[in-house]
Amino acid sequence: MKEAITSGHHLAALPQYRRIAGMLRERVTAGDLRPGDRLPAIRTLASELQVGRHTVEEAYAELIAEGLAEARVGQGTFVAAARAHPAAPATTNQPLWISGHQEPIITSDTITARQVLREALRPGRHPEQISFVLGAPAIDLFPVDALQRALNATIREDGVNALGYEPTEGYGPLRAAIARHLLGLGLSATADEVTITS
């Protein structure tokens, strides 16, 4: 299975979880995995592919959202039973996806929530579309170097104390800096009057 994901596979340009989902999707479509077959356990597949468990969980979530797999509590994830496709809606002059808008306009009588979710998770979406369905941020935009420098500086400065919890009212030096900033704006405040929330 690892070779299908890491080799020169046509899914190679996709994020890893999408490659795993795509490979499993192809095996279901080809009949290699049949309805009722148990997919590998998340930990087992993650270990075999040398990826994090979350990566496999995301892949399985995509297959579940597409209706290709189903999770059974305490048993694992299985290939979903073949389902009959719903009857096509009556033909009208109005298309399911109304054009001329940045986002599609959906009416409840023409498209189901499952179809909307399937469209949002579809691998062939336009590159300019951003799917927030899985709640995963764009990790390629994350400032890893800046975070690494900040973490290193904090550990050097605060040592093991940086790993503990801060007071409930917030980090003292930040509260003091905010109080100084407010003073610069003409507002009298002390650090004790400032509370940091997240």
C-alpha positions in Angstrom: 0.0 0.0 0.0 2.9 2.4 0.8 4.2 2.1 -2.7 0.9 3.3 -4.2 1.1 6.5 -2.2 4.8 7.3 -2.3 5.7 6.2 -5.8 5.2 8.3 -9.0 1.5 8.0 -8.5 -0.8 10.5 -10.3 -2.0 11.8 -6.9 1.6 12.8 -5.9 0.8 16.6 -6.1 -2.0 16.4 -3.5 -1.6 16.7 0.2 -0.7 13.4 1.9 -4.2 12.8 3.4 -5.8 13.4 0.0 -3.3 10.9 -1.6 -4.2 8.3 0.9 -7.9 8.9 0.4 -7.5 8.9 -3.4 -5.6 5.6 -3.3 -8.3 4.0 -1.1 -11.0 5.5 -3.3 -9.4 3.9 -6.4 -9.2 0.6 -4.6 -12.9 0.8 -3.8 -13.8 1.9 -7.3 -11.7 -0.9 -8.8 -13.4 -3.5 -6.6 -10.3 -4.4 -4.6 -12.1 -3.2 -1.5 -15.7 -4.3 -1.4 -18.6 -3.1 0.7 -18.2 -4.3 4.2 -14.5 -4.7 4.0 -12.6 -3.3 7.0 -10.1 -0.6 6.2 -6.7 -0.8 8.0 -6.8 0.5 11.5 -5.7 4.1 11.7 -2.6 3.4 13.8 -1.6 0.5 11.6 -1.9 2.4 8.3 -0.2 5.5 9.8 2.7 3.3 10.9 2.9 1.5 7.6 2.9 4.7 5.6 5.1 6.5 8.2 2.6 9.4 8.6 0.8 10.8 11.6 -2.4 9.3 12.7 -4.2 12.6 12.1 -3.2 12.3 8.4 -5.0 8.9 8.1 -7.9 10.2 10.2 -8.3 13.1 7.6 -8.2 10.6 4.7 -10.9 8.4 6.4 -13.0 11.5 7.2 -12.9 12.4 3.5 -14.0 8.9 2.4 -16.8 9.0 5.1 -18.0 12.4 3.9 -18.1 11.0 0.3 -20.2 8.1 1.5 -17.5 5.5 0.5 -16.7 4.5 4.0 -18.4 4.3 7.4 -17.0 4.4 10.9 -18.4 1.9 13.4 -17.7 2.7 17.0 -15.3 0.2 18.6 -15.0 -1.8 15.3 -13.1 0.5 12.9 -13.8 2.0 9.5 -15.4 -0.1 6.7 -16.2 0.3 3.0 -19.8 1.5 2.9 -22.5 -0.6 1.5 -23.4 0.3 -2.1 -26.2 2.7 -2.0 -28.8 3.3 -4.7 -28.3 6.7 -6.2 -31.3 9.1 -5.6 -33.6 9.7 -8.5 -32.6 12.7 -10.6 -34.6 15.8 -9.9 -37.2 16.8 -12.4 -35.7 18.7 -15.3 -36.1 22.4 -15.1 -34.7 25.4 -16.9 -32.7 26.3 -13.8 -29.4 24.5 -13.3 -28.4 22.9 -9.9 -25.5 25.3 -9.7 -26.6 28.8 -10.7 -23.8 30.5 -12.6 -22.8 34.2 -12.5 -21.9 34.2 -8.8 -18.6 33.7 -6.9 -20.1 30.9 -4.9 -22.8 28.5 -6.0 -26.4 29.3 -4.9 -28.0 26.2 -3.6 -31.7 25.6 -3.0 -32.9 22.7 -0.8 -35.1 21.3 -3.4 -32.4 20.8 -6.0 -29.4 19.5 -4.1 -28.9 17.6 -0.8 -26.5 18.4 2.0 -24.6 15.3 1.1 -24.1 16.5 -2.4 -22.8 19.9 -1.1 -20.3 18.1 1.2 -19.2 15.8 -1.6 -18.7 18.8 -3.9 -16.7 20.6 -1.3 -14.4 17.6 -0.8 -14.1 16.7 -4.4 -10.5 16.3 -5.4 -10.9 18.0 -8.7 -12.1 21.4 -7.3 -10.8 24.6 -9.0 -7.4 25.7 -7.5 -8.9 29.0 -6.4 -11.5 27.4 -4.3 -10.6 26.9 -0.6 -12.4 24.2 1.3 -12.9 24.8 5.1 -14.8 21.5 5.5 -12.0 19.7 7.4 -10.9 22.7 9.3 -7.2 22.3 8.3 -5.2 25.5 7.9 -2.9 26.1 4.9 0.3 24.7 6.5 2.4 26.0 3.6 1.6 29.5 4.7 2.5 28.9 8.4 5.6 30.9 9.4 7.6 27.9 10.7 10.9 29.7 10.9 9.5 32.7 12.8 7.7 30.4 15.2 10.9 28.4 15.7 12.9 31.5 16.5 10.2 32.7 19.0 10.0 29.4 20.7 13.8 29.1 21.0 14.0 32.7 22.4 11.2 32.0 24.9 12.8 28.8 26.1 16.2 30.5 26.5 14.6 33.4 28.4 12.1 31.6 30.6 13.5 28.0 30.7 11.1 25.4 32.0 8.7 28.1 33.2 7.7 28.7 29.6 6.1 25.2 29.6 3.7 25.9 32.5 0.4 27.7 32.7 0.2 31.4 33.0 -2.0 33.2 35.5 -5.6 33.3 34.5 -5.5 37.1 33.9 -2.8 36.6 31.3 1.0 36.8 30.7 2.3 39.6 33.0 4.8 41.2 30.6 2.2 41.4 27.9 -0.3 42.9 30.3 2.3 45.5 31.3 3.1 46.3 27.6 -0.6 46.8 26.9 -0.9 49.1 29.9 2.0 51.2 28.6 0.5 51.3 25.2 -2.8 52.5 26.6 -1.0 55.1 28.6 0.6 56.3 25.3 -3.0 56.7 23.9 -3.9 58.8 26.9 -5.7 56.1 28.8 -4.6 55.5 32.4 -4.3 51.7 33.1 -2.1 49.5 35.1 -1.1 45.9 34.3 -3.4 44.7 37.1 -6.4 46.3 35.2 -5.6 44.4 32.0 -6.9 40.9 31.4 -5.8 38.8 28.4 -8.3 36.4 26.9 -8.1 34.1 24.0 
